[in-house]
Amino acid sequence: MTEHESSLLLDHVDMRLVSVEADEAIADRNAIVQLDPDHPGFRDQEYRARRNQIAQIAMNYRPGDAIPDAPYTPEEHQVWRTIWKALQPAHQKHACVEYLKALKQLKFEPDRIPQLREVNEKVQAISGFRLEPVAGLVQPRVFLENLANGVFLCTQYIRHHSTPLYTPEPDVVHEIVGHGVTLASERLAELNRLFGEAVKRTASSESLERLSRIYWFTIEFGVLREAGRVKAYGTGLLSSAGELEEMHHAELRPLVLEDASCEQYDPTHFQPVLFCADSFAAMHQMVKEYLIRWS
Ligand SMILES: [Fe+2]
């Protein structure tokens, strides 16, 4: 495997447990974001300072306020340019129609990272969903329950500029290009809300895990057939050109939600198994009915 392939291999992920110390628990306000020694930005003091600054925006944020703009650097806008150049043709080739329609409405620019504030305004006008910045650490239950209230908790930092096609954590590219766009589809926004409502009715950790897996294999990594071809509607696929190419090598199983609820996954690799719906409408109806009946 070449170095390029191995970096694409890790470009996606949805590990929401980014390590951030709770506000009151830290003595040093300048070091709220902890990066692992193998993180691409670990030795970059400027990057780490900016990550702390961006985390601080989230910590000071009060729901309903306009989201303050993140201080992205020219190097970081270049990261966006690189990613966007790879993603645009990949979307045309591999994204489902519902996603492409929503993408058009958000009108991303190729030269700069969109600010959460701008994306939030557009998404809210379309589906009523609100994006809210989070510093990092979000437990799966907190993340999913917020969806019930039409709130999507979003990271705002971008990956380190030394690895434009790789991120060990979900960054603003995944959040905006993946979730932001899909939340600009009324039907996908509806499913996100229903996931949140189902989680609120779920007490046991086993059941929560089953629902999280269904979320993973639909909202994050879902594929479907459109005019005889396999297309993506999952955010983890749609935010990475590498994932979009690789999805055609996955083992495709018919979308049976009970099966998806039992399927283990590893967020650090390309997904070897994907669940494929017969169409967008079939997926939407199946997931919606399943979540409404969930108890
Ligand atoms: Fe995600």
py3Dmol code that shows the C-alpha trace and the ligand (Angstrom):
import py3Dmol

protein = """\
ATOM      1  CA  MET A   1       0.000   0.000   0.000  1.00  0.00           C
ATOM      2  CA  THR A   2       1.367   3.438  -0.906  1.00  0.00           C
ATOM      3  CA  GLU A   3       1.527   6.284   1.573  1.00  0.00           C
ATOM      4  CA  HIS A   4      -1.237   8.027  -0.374  1.00  0.00           C
ATOM      5  CA  GLU A   5      -3.534   5.012  -0.085  1.00  0.00           C
ATOM      6  CA  SER A   6      -2.871   4.584   3.586  1.00  0.00           C
ATOM      7  CA  SER A   7      -3.768   8.217   4.270  1.00  0.00           C
ATOM      8  CA  LEU A   8      -6.994   7.897   2.287  1.00  0.00           C
ATOM      9  CA  LEU A   9      -7.724   4.790   4.261  1.00  0.00           C
ATOM     10  CA  LEU A  10      -8.136   6.831   7.377  1.00  0.00           C
ATOM     11  CA  ASP A  11      -9.954   9.777   5.854  1.00  0.00           C
ATOM     12  CA  HIS A  12     -13.477   9.744   7.154  1.00  0.00           C
ATOM     13  CA  VAL A  13     -14.310   8.541  10.619  1.00  0.00           C
ATOM     14  CA  ASP A  14     -16.835   9.525  13.101  1.00  0.00           C
ATOM     15  CA  MET A  15     -15.155   9.100  16.370  1.00  0.00           C
ATOM     16  CA  ARG A  16     -16.853  11.812  18.324  1.00  0.00           C
ATOM     17  CA  LEU A  17     -14.847  11.204  21.462  1.00  0.00           C
ATOM     18  CA  VAL A  18     -12.284  13.883  20.750  1.00  0.00           C
ATOM     19  CA  SER A  19     -10.420  14.541  23.938  1.00  0.00           C
ATOM     20  CA  VAL A  20     -11.329  17.889  25.448  1.00  0.00           C
ATOM     21  CA  GLU A  21     -11.196  18.700  29.121  1.00  0.00           C
ATOM     22  CA  ALA A  22     -14.406  20.005  30.654  1.00  0.00           C
ATOM     23  CA  ASP A  23     -14.378  23.761  31.154  1.00  0.00           C
ATOM     24  CA  GLU A  24     -14.348  23.729  34.936  1.00  0.00           C
ATOM     25  CA  ALA A  25     -11.913  20.839  35.142  1.00  0.00           C
ATOM     26  CA  ILE A  26      -8.970  22.620  33.573  1.00  0.00           C
ATOM     27  CA  ALA A  27      -6.396  24.758  35.199  1.00  0.00           C
ATOM     28  CA  ASP A  28      -4.699  25.824  31.966  1.00  0.00           C
ATOM     29  CA  ARG A  29      -7.206  27.598  29.747  1.00  0.00           C
ATOM     30  CA  ASN A  30      -4.702  27.573  26.914  1.00  0.00           C
ATOM     31  CA  ALA A  31      -4.678  23.817  26.567  1.00  0.00           C
ATOM     32  CA  ILE A  32      -8.256  22.672  26.372  1.00  0.00           C
ATOM     33  CA  VAL A  33      -7.751  20.423  23.351  1.00  0.00           C
ATOM     34  CA  GLN A  34      -5.549  17.412  23.961  1.00  0.00           C
ATOM     35  CA  LEU A  35      -4.031  15.848  20.850  1.00  0.00           C
ATOM     36  CA  ASP A  36      -2.438  12.422  20.785  1.00  0.00           C
ATOM     37  CA  PRO A  37       1.316  12.361  20.050  1.00  0.00           C
ATOM     38  CA  ASP A  38       0.578  10.687  16.698  1.00  0.00           C
ATOM     39  CA  HIS A  39      -1.915  13.414  15.675  1.00  0.00           C
ATOM     40  CA  PRO A  40      -0.626  15.240  12.541  1.00  0.00           C
ATOM     41  CA  GLY A  41      -0.846  18.582  14.380  1.00  0.00           C
ATOM     42  CA  PHE A  42       0.765  17.449  17.633  1.00  0.00           C
ATOM     43  CA  ARG A  43       4.041  19.355  17.080  1.00  0.00           C
ATOM     44  CA  ASP A  44       2.464  22.426  15.494  1.00  0.00           C
ATOM     45  CA  GLN A  45       2.063  24.980  18.283  1.00  0.00           C
ATOM     46  CA  GLU A  46       0.131  27.409  16.083  1.00  0.00           C
ATOM     47  CA  TYR A  47      -2.330  24.715  15.075  1.00  0.00           C
ATOM     48  CA  ARG A  48      -2.809  23.673  18.671  1.00  0.00           C
ATOM     49  CA  ALA A  49      -3.385  27.261  19.745  1.00  0.00           C
ATOM     50  CA  ARG A  50      -5.995  27.646  17.008  1.00  0.00           C
ATOM     51  CA  ARG A  51      -7.695  24.396  18.034  1.00  0.00           C
ATOM     52  CA  ASN A  52      -7.929  25.764  21.556  1.00  0.00           C
ATOM     53  CA  GLN A  53      -9.319  29.049  20.269  1.00  0.00           C
ATOM     54  CA  ILE A  54     -11.966  27.228  18.243  1.00  0.00           C
ATOM     55  CA  ALA A  55     -12.837  24.978  21.200  1.00  0.00           C
ATOM     56  CA  GLN A  56     -13.276  28.119  23.259  1.00  0.00           C
ATOM     57  CA  ILE A  57     -15.838  29.442  20.758  1.00  0.00           C
ATOM     58  CA  ALA A  58     -17.884  26.295  21.365  1.00  0.00           C
ATOM     59  CA  MET A  59     -17.517  26.513  25.127  1.00  0.00           C
ATOM     60  CA  ASN A  60     -18.717  30.099  25.176  1.00  0.00           C
ATOM     61  CA  TYR A  61     -21.528  29.405  22.725  1.00  0.00           C
ATOM     62  CA  ARG A  62     -25.104  29.846  23.865  1.00  0.00           C
ATOM     63  CA  PRO A  63     -27.810  28.118  21.775  1.00  0.00           C
ATOM     64  CA  GLY A  64     -29.580  30.557  19.475  1.00  0.00           C
ATOM     65  CA  ASP A  65     -26.605  32.945  19.192  1.00  0.00           C
ATOM     66  CA  ALA A  66     -24.960  33.485  15.808  1.00  0.00           C
ATOM     67  CA  ILE A  67     -21.975  31.104  15.619  1.00  0.00           C
ATOM     68  CA  PRO A  68     -18.729  33.121  15.766  1.00  0.00           C
ATOM     69  CA  ASP A  69     -16.488  32.634  12.729  1.00  0.00           C
ATOM     70  CA  ALA A  70     -13.478  30.356  13.200  1.00  0.00           C
ATOM     71  CA  PRO A  71     -10.069  31.953  12.551  1.00  0.00           C
ATOM     72  CA  TYR A  72      -9.025  29.738   9.630  1.00  0.00           C
ATOM     73  CA  THR A  73      -5.619  30.462   8.100  1.00  0.00           C
ATOM     74  CA  PRO A  74      -4.724  30.640   4.373  1.00  0.00           C
ATOM     75  CA  GLU A  75      -3.112  27.194   4.751  1.00  0.00           C
ATOM     76  CA  GLU A  76      -6.359  25.833   6.076  1.00  0.00           C
ATOM     77  CA  HIS A  77      -8.377  27.314   3.226  1.00  0.00           C
ATOM     78  CA  GLN A  78      -5.886  25.533   0.972  1.00  0.00           C
ATOM     79  CA  VAL A  79      -6.800  22.261   2.697  1.00  0.00           C
ATOM     80  CA  TRP A  80     -10.436  22.928   1.774  1.00  0.00           C
ATOM     81  CA  ARG A  81      -9.412  23.662  -1.843  1.00  0.00           C
ATOM     82  CA  THR A  82      -7.561  20.345  -2.063  1.00  0.00           C
ATOM     83  CA  ILE A  83     -10.428  18.377  -0.575  1.00  0.00           C
ATOM     84  CA  TRP A  84     -13.029  20.158  -2.684  1.00  0.00           C
ATOM     85  CA  LYS A  85     -11.109  19.485  -5.874  1.00  0.00           C
ATOM     86  CA  ALA A  86     -11.165  15.761  -5.096  1.00  0.00           C
ATOM     87  CA  LEU A  87     -14.753  15.741  -3.857  1.00  0.00           C
ATOM     88  CA  GLN A  88     -16.521  17.592  -6.652  1.00  0.00           C
ATOM     89  CA  PRO A  89     -16.036  14.930  -9.341  1.00  0.00           C
ATOM     90  CA  ALA A  90     -16.480  12.169  -6.755  1.00  0.00           C
ATOM     91  CA  HIS A  91     -19.881  13.598  -5.778  1.00  0.00           C
ATOM     92  CA  GLN A  92     -21.041  13.780  -9.384  1.00  0.00           C
ATOM     93  CA  LYS A  93     -20.045  10.154  -9.845  1.00  0.00           C
ATOM     94  CA  HIS A  94     -21.065   8.541  -6.572  1.00  0.00           C
ATOM     95  CA  ALA A  95     -23.613  10.689  -4.690  1.00  0.00           C
ATOM     96  CA  CYS A  96     -27.351  10.019  -4.783  1.00  0.00           C
ATOM     97  CA  VAL A  97     -29.701  12.586  -6.349  1.00  0.00           C
ATOM     98  CA  GLU A  98     -31.163  13.660  -2.988  1.00  0.00           C
ATOM     99  CA  TYR A  99     -27.664  14.653  -1.813  1.00  0.00           C
ATOM    100  CA  LEU A 100     -26.767  16.460  -5.032  1.00  0.00           C
ATOM    101  CA  LYS A 101     -29.967  18.523  -4.834  1.00  0.00           C
ATOM    102  CA  ALA A 102     -29.225  19.530  -1.232  1.00  0.00           C
ATOM    103  CA  LEU A 103     -25.597  20.273  -2.088  1.00  0.00           C
ATOM    104  CA  LYS A 104     -26.646  22.781  -4.752  1.00  0.00           C
ATOM    105  CA  GLN A 105     -28.688  24.704  -2.226  1.00  0.00           C
ATOM    106  CA  LEU A 106     -25.726  25.230   0.099  1.00  0.00           C
ATOM    107  CA  LYS A 107     -23.572  26.799  -2.636  1.00  0.00           C
ATOM    108  CA  PHE A 108     -20.121  26.079  -1.193  1.00  0.00           C
ATOM    109  CA  GLU A 109     -17.243  28.079  -2.589  1.00  0.00           C
ATOM    110  CA  PRO A 110     -14.192  26.186  -3.849  1.00  0.00           C
ATOM    111  CA  ASP A 111     -11.676  28.580  -2.290  1.00  0.00           C
ATOM    112  CA  ARG A 112     -12.614  28.899   1.340  1.00  0.00           C
ATOM    113  CA  ILE A 113     -13.938  26.861   4.231  1.00  0.00           C
ATOM    114  CA  PRO A 114     -17.564  27.800   4.778  1.00  0.00           C
ATOM    115  CA  GLN A 115     -18.237  29.137   8.254  1.00  0.00           C
ATOM    116  CA  LEU A 116     -20.705  27.159  10.377  1.00  0.00           C
ATOM    117  CA  ARG A 117     -22.742  30.352  10.728  1.00  0.00           C
ATOM    118  CA  GLU A 118     -23.439  30.491   6.985  1.00  0.00           C
ATOM    119  CA  VAL A 119     -24.202  26.789   6.643  1.00  0.00           C
ATOM    120  CA  ASN A 120     -26.426  26.941   9.695  1.00  0.00           C
ATOM    121  CA  GLU A 121     -28.496  29.800   8.251  1.00  0.00           C
ATOM    122  CA  LYS A 122     -29.150  27.890   5.029  1.00  0.00           C
ATOM    123  CA  VAL A 123     -29.858  24.542   6.677  1.00  0.00           C
ATOM    124  CA  GLN A 124     -32.180  26.095   9.215  1.00  0.00           C
ATOM    125  CA  ALA A 125     -34.200  27.816   6.499  1.00  0.00           C
ATOM    126  CA  ILE A 126     -34.621  24.500   4.657  1.00  0.00           C
ATOM    127  CA  SER A 127     -35.236  21.870   7.349  1.00  0.00           C
ATOM    128  CA  GLY A 128     -35.337  23.735  10.644  1.00  0.00           C
ATOM    129  CA  PHE A 129     -32.192  21.909  11.831  1.00  0.00           C
ATOM    130  CA  ARG A 130     -29.680  23.987  13.809  1.00  0.00           C
ATOM    131  CA  LEU A 131     -25.938  23.403  13.848  1.00  0.00           C
ATOM    132  CA  GLU A 132     -24.295  24.108  17.191  1.00  0.00           C
ATOM    133  CA  PRO A 133     -20.532  24.133  17.738  1.00  0.00           C
ATOM    134  CA  VAL A 134     -19.040  21.656  20.211  1.00  0.00           C
ATOM    135  CA  ALA A 135     -15.534  21.707  21.578  1.00  0.00           C
ATOM    136  CA  GLY A 136     -15.049  17.998  21.109  1.00  0.00           C
ATOM    137  CA  LEU A 137     -16.132  15.458  23.668  1.00  0.00           C
ATOM    138  CA  VAL A 138     -19.703  14.381  23.003  1.00  0.00           C
ATOM    139  CA  GLN A 139     -21.084  11.135  24.295  1.00  0.00           C
ATOM    140  CA  PRO A 140     -23.055   9.205  21.655  1.00  0.00           C
ATOM    141  CA  ARG A 141     -26.273   9.553  23.670  1.00  0.00           C
ATOM    142  CA  VAL A 142     -25.900  13.325  23.971  1.00  0.00           C
ATOM    143  CA  PHE A 143     -25.110  13.653  20.274  1.00  0.00           C
ATOM    144  CA  LEU A 144     -28.061  11.492  19.206  1.00  0.00           C
ATOM    145  CA  GLU A 145     -30.595  12.942  21.647  1.00  0.00           C
ATOM    146  CA  ASN A 146     -29.878  16.444  20.417  1.00  0.00           C
ATOM    147  CA  LEU A 147     -31.087  15.360  16.990  1.00  0.00           C
ATOM    148  CA  ALA A 148     -34.582  14.961  18.455  1.00  0.00           C
ATOM    149  CA  ASN A 149     -34.620  18.721  19.052  1.00  0.00           C
ATOM    150  CA  GLY A 150     -33.340  19.443  15.568  1.00  0.00           C
ATOM    151  CA  VAL A 151     -29.851  20.231  16.855  1.00  0.00           C
ATOM    152  CA  PHE A 152     -26.716  18.877  15.221  1.00  0.00           C
ATOM    153  CA  LEU A 153     -23.588  19.190  17.368  1.00  0.00           C
ATOM    154  CA  CYS A 154     -20.726  20.167  15.111  1.00  0.00           C
ATOM    155  CA  THR A 155     -16.958  20.453  15.379  1.00  0.00           C
ATOM    156  CA  GLN A 156     -15.559  23.614  13.775  1.00  0.00           C
ATOM    157  CA  TYR A 157     -11.818  22.990  13.393  1.00  0.00           C
ATOM    158  CA  ILE A 158     -10.274  21.656  10.206  1.00  0.00           C
ATOM    159  CA  ARG A 159      -7.730  18.813   9.958  1.00  0.00           C
ATOM    160  CA  HIS A 160      -4.019  19.653   9.999  1.00  0.00           C
ATOM    161  CA  HIS A 161      -2.768  21.098   6.704  1.00  0.00           C
ATOM    162  CA  SER A 162       0.033  18.511   6.421  1.00  0.00           C
ATOM    163  CA  THR A 163      -2.566  15.785   5.754  1.00  0.00           C
ATOM    164  CA  PRO A 164      -5.377  17.296   3.667  1.00  0.00           C
ATOM    165  CA  LEU A 165      -6.885  13.913   2.828  1.00  0.00           C
ATOM    166  CA  TYR A 166      -6.617  12.404   6.265  1.00  0.00           C
ATOM    167  CA  THR A 167      -8.170  13.237   9.609  1.00  0.00           C
ATOM    168  CA  PRO A 168      -8.097  11.172  12.776  1.00  0.00           C
ATOM    169  CA  GLU A 169     -11.206  13.011  14.054  1.00  0.00           C
ATOM    170  CA  PRO A 170     -14.389  14.268  12.417  1.00  0.00           C
ATOM    171  CA  ASP A 171     -13.594  17.840  11.360  1.00  0.00           C
ATOM    172  CA  VAL A 172     -15.582  20.684   9.858  1.00  0.00           C
ATOM    173  CA  VAL A 173     -15.302  19.110   6.392  1.00  0.00           C
ATOM    174  CA  HIS A 174     -17.089  15.963   7.535  1.00  0.00           C
ATOM    175  CA  GLU A 175     -19.615  18.003   9.486  1.00  0.00           C
ATOM    176  CA  ILE A 176     -20.467  20.413   6.690  1.00  0.00           C
ATOM    177  CA  VAL A 177     -20.020  18.376   3.524  1.00  0.00           C
ATOM    178  CA  GLY A 178     -21.485  15.280   5.154  1.00  0.00           C
ATOM    179  CA  HIS A 179     -24.048  16.238   7.772  1.00  0.00           C
ATOM    180  CA  GLY A 180     -24.659  19.881   6.836  1.00  0.00           C
ATOM    181  CA  VAL A 181     -25.670  18.919   3.313  1.00  0.00           C
ATOM    182  CA  THR A 182     -27.812  15.950   4.311  1.00  0.00           C
ATOM    183  CA  LEU A 183     -29.610  18.107   6.877  1.00  0.00           C
ATOM    184  CA  ALA A 184     -30.504  20.390   3.976  1.00  0.00           C
ATOM    185  CA  SER A 185     -32.599  17.479   2.666  1.00  0.00           C
ATOM    186  CA  GLU A 186     -35.955  17.519   4.418  1.00  0.00           C
ATOM    187  CA  ARG A 187     -36.259  13.744   4.231  1.00  0.00           C
ATOM    188  CA  LEU A 188     -32.807  13.054   5.679  1.00  0.00           C
ATOM    189  CA  ALA A 189     -33.325  15.731   8.334  1.00  0.00           C
ATOM    190  CA  GLU A 190     -36.555  13.954   9.292  1.00  0.00           C
ATOM    191  CA  LEU A 191     -34.679  10.666   9.765  1.00  0.00           C
ATOM    192  CA  ASN A 192     -32.086  12.394  11.949  1.00  0.00           C
ATOM    193  CA  ARG A 193     -34.862  13.749  14.165  1.00  0.00           C
ATOM    194  CA  LEU A 194     -36.482  10.319  14.389  1.00  0.00           C
ATOM    195  CA  PHE A 195     -33.154   8.788  15.435  1.00  0.00           C
ATOM    196  CA  GLY A 196     -32.971  11.332  18.246  1.00  0.00           C
ATOM    197  CA  GLU A 197     -36.526  10.604  19.354  1.00  0.00           C
ATOM    198  CA  ALA A 198     -35.891   6.840  19.309  1.00  0.00           C
ATOM    199  CA  VAL A 199     -32.741   7.304  21.416  1.00  0.00           C
ATOM    200  CA  LYS A 200     -34.738   9.317  23.946  1.00  0.00           C
ATOM    201  CA  ARG A 201     -37.055   6.318  24.352  1.00  0.00           C
ATOM    202  CA  THR A 202     -34.081   3.970  24.793  1.00  0.00           C
ATOM    203  CA  ALA A 203     -32.896   3.160  28.288  1.00  0.00           C
ATOM    204  CA  SER A 204     -30.524   0.208  27.977  1.00  0.00           C
ATOM    205  CA  SER A 205     -26.996   0.559  26.682  1.00  0.00           C
ATOM    206  CA  GLU A 206     -27.481  -2.547  24.494  1.00  0.00           C
ATOM    207  CA  SER A 207     -30.430  -0.936  22.720  1.00  0.00           C
ATOM    208  CA  LEU A 208     -28.538   2.340  22.382  1.00  0.00           C
ATOM    209  CA  GLU A 209     -25.712   0.450  20.732  1.00  0.00           C
ATOM    210  CA  ARG A 210     -28.105  -1.195  18.297  1.00  0.00           C
ATOM    211  CA  LEU A 211     -29.543   2.191  17.334  1.00  0.00           C
ATOM    212  CA  SER A 212     -26.053   3.692  16.998  1.00  0.00           C
ATOM    213  CA  ARG A 213     -25.129   0.920  14.592  1.00  0.00           C
ATOM    214  CA  ILE A 214     -28.229   1.570  12.506  1.00  0.00           C
ATOM    215  CA  TYR A 215     -27.305   5.266  12.457  1.00  0.00           C
ATOM    216  CA  TRP A 216     -23.829   4.289  11.342  1.00  0.00           C
ATOM    217  CA  PHE A 217     -24.965   2.024   8.503  1.00  0.00           C
ATOM    218  CA  THR A 218     -27.603   4.483   7.231  1.00  0.00           C
ATOM    219  CA  ILE A 219     -26.924   8.156   8.009  1.00  0.00           C
ATOM    220  CA  GLU A 220     -23.135   7.740   8.144  1.00  0.00           C
ATOM    221  CA  PHE A 221     -22.413   4.972   5.632  1.00  0.00           C
ATOM    222  CA  GLY A 222     -25.637   4.282   3.760  1.00  0.00           C
ATOM    223  CA  VAL A 223     -25.730   3.396   0.065  1.00  0.00           C
ATOM    224  CA  LEU A 224     -28.637   2.808  -2.289  1.00  0.00           C
ATOM    225  CA  ARG A 225     -29.385   1.885  -5.867  1.00  0.00           C
ATOM    226  CA  GLU A 226     -30.283   4.534  -8.374  1.00  0.00           C
ATOM    227  CA  ALA A 227     -30.794   3.668 -12.053  1.00  0.00           C
ATOM    228  CA  GLY A 228     -28.975   0.395 -11.477  1.00  0.00           C
ATOM    229  CA  ARG A 229     -25.924   1.970  -9.846  1.00  0.00           C
ATOM    230  CA  VAL A 230     -24.752   2.124  -6.250  1.00  0.00           C
ATOM    231  CA  LYS A 231     -24.856   5.678  -4.857  1.00  0.00           C
ATOM    232  CA  ALA A 232     -24.031   7.138  -1.471  1.00  0.00           C
ATOM    233  CA  TYR A 233     -26.314   8.953   0.932  1.00  0.00           C
ATOM    234  CA  GLY A 234     -24.081   8.403   4.012  1.00  0.00           C
ATOM    235  CA  THR A 235     -22.158  11.376   5.378  1.00  0.00           C
ATOM    236  CA  GLY A 236     -18.960   9.426   6.092  1.00  0.00           C
ATOM    237  CA  LEU A 237     -18.815   8.442   2.428  1.00  0.00           C
ATOM    238  CA  LEU A 238     -19.850  11.796   1.000  1.00  0.00           C
ATOM    239  CA  SER A 239     -17.230  13.771   2.926  1.00  0.00           C
ATOM    240  CA  SER A 240     -14.290  11.729   1.591  1.00  0.00           C
ATOM    241  CA  ALA A 241     -13.293  11.116  -2.021  1.00  0.00           C
ATOM    242  CA  GLY A 242     -11.341   8.060  -0.836  1.00  0.00           C
ATOM    243  CA  GLU A 243     -14.388   6.545   0.845  1.00  0.00           C
ATOM    244  CA  LEU A 244     -16.549   7.213  -2.221  1.00  0.00           C
ATOM    245  CA  GLU A 245     -14.156   5.296  -4.455  1.00  0.00           C
ATOM    246  CA  GLU A 246     -13.682   2.520  -1.936  1.00  0.00           C
ATOM    247  CA  MET A 247     -17.413   1.919  -1.356  1.00  0.00           C
ATOM    248  CA  HIS A 248     -17.565   0.021  -4.644  1.00  0.00           C
ATOM    249  CA  HIS A 249     -15.234  -2.595  -3.153  1.00  0.00           C
ATOM    250  CA  ALA A 250     -17.354  -3.188  -0.075  1.00  0.00           C
ATOM    251  CA  GLU A 251     -19.521  -6.240   0.384  1.00  0.00           C
ATOM    252  CA  LEU A 252     -23.063  -5.002  -0.208  1.00  0.00           C
ATOM    253  CA  ARG A 253     -25.842  -6.473   1.861  1.00  0.00           C
ATOM    254  CA  PRO A 254     -29.542  -5.716   1.458  1.00  0.00           C
ATOM    255  CA  LEU A 255     -30.708  -3.060   3.909  1.00  0.00           C
ATOM    256  CA  VAL A 256     -32.273  -5.031   6.749  1.00  0.00           C
ATOM    257  CA  LEU A 257     -32.208  -2.848   9.845  1.00  0.00           C
ATOM    258  CA  GLU A 258     -32.204  -5.751  12.299  1.00  0.00           C
ATOM    259  CA  ASP A 259     -29.050  -7.029  10.599  1.00  0.00           C
ATOM    260  CA  ALA A 260     -27.433  -3.576  10.618  1.00  0.00           C
ATOM    261  CA  SER A 261     -28.196  -3.257  14.330  1.00  0.00           C
ATOM    262  CA  CYS A 262     -26.027  -6.319  15.041  1.00  0.00           C
ATOM    263  CA  GLU A 263     -23.161  -5.573  12.643  1.00  0.00           C
ATOM    264  CA  GLN A 264     -19.910  -4.457  14.298  1.00  0.00           C
ATOM    265  CA  TYR A 265     -17.861  -1.737  12.609  1.00  0.00           C
ATOM    266  CA  ASP A 266     -14.444  -0.191  12.848  1.00  0.00           C
ATOM    267  CA  PRO A 267     -14.461   3.593  12.264  1.00  0.00           C
ATOM    268  CA  THR A 268     -10.712   3.726  11.560  1.00  0.00           C
ATOM    269  CA  HIS A 269     -10.834   1.780   8.264  1.00  0.00           C
ATOM    270  CA  PHE A 270     -12.729   1.775   5.025  1.00  0.00           C
ATOM    271  CA  GLN A 271     -15.966  -0.061   5.661  1.00  0.00           C
ATOM    272  CA  PRO A 272     -15.781  -3.652   4.347  1.00  0.00           C
ATOM    273  CA  VAL A 273     -19.571  -4.111   4.636  1.00  0.00           C
ATOM    274  CA  LEU A 274     -22.265  -1.653   3.565  1.00  0.00           C
ATOM    275  CA  PHE A 275     -26.038  -1.998   3.593  1.00  0.00           C
ATOM    276  CA  CYS A 276     -27.653  -1.090   0.286  1.00  0.00           C
ATOM    277  CA  ALA A 277     -31.283   0.060  -0.071  1.00  0.00           C
ATOM    278  CA  ASP A 278     -33.281  -0.530  -3.263  1.00  0.00           C
ATOM    279  CA  SER A 279     -33.907   3.201  -3.659  1.00  0.00           C
ATOM    280  CA  PHE A 280     -33.913   6.440  -1.679  1.00  0.00           C
ATOM    281  CA  ALA A 281     -37.678   6.219  -1.189  1.00  0.00           C
ATOM    282  CA  ALA A 282     -37.444   2.611   0.036  1.00  0.00           C
ATOM    283  CA  MET A 283     -34.681   3.533   2.494  1.00  0.00           C
ATOM    284  CA  HIS A 284     -36.556   6.568   3.767  1.00  0.00           C
ATOM    285  CA  GLN A 285     -39.760   4.655   4.342  1.00  0.00           C
ATOM    286  CA  MET A 286     -38.061   1.658   5.952  1.00  0.00           C
ATOM    287  CA  VAL A 287     -35.925   3.681   8.360  1.00  0.00           C
ATOM    288  CA  LYS A 288     -38.772   6.036   9.227  1.00  0.00           C
ATOM    289  CA  GLU A 289     -41.201   3.222  10.057  1.00  0.00           C
ATOM    290  CA  TYR A 290     -38.583   1.323  12.027  1.00  0.00           C
ATOM    291  CA  LEU A 291     -37.687   4.353  14.156  1.00  0.00           C
ATOM    292  CA  ILE A 292     -41.322   5.283  14.802  1.00  0.00           C
ATOM    293  CA  ARG A 293     -42.029   1.740  16.003  1.00  0.00           C
ATOM    294  CA  TRP A 294     -38.809   1.564  18.047  1.00  0.00           C
ATOM    295  CA  SER A 295     -39.420   1.114  21.752  1.00  0.00           C
TER     296      SER A 295
END
"""
ligand_1 = """\
1
LIG
Fe -20.663 11.885 11.096
"""
view = py3Dmol.view(width=600, height=400)
view.addModel(protein, "pdb")
view.setStyle({"model": 0}, {"cartoon": {"style": "trace"}})
view.addModel(ligand_1, "xyz")
view.setStyle({"model": 1}, {"stick": {}})
view.zoomTo()
view.show()
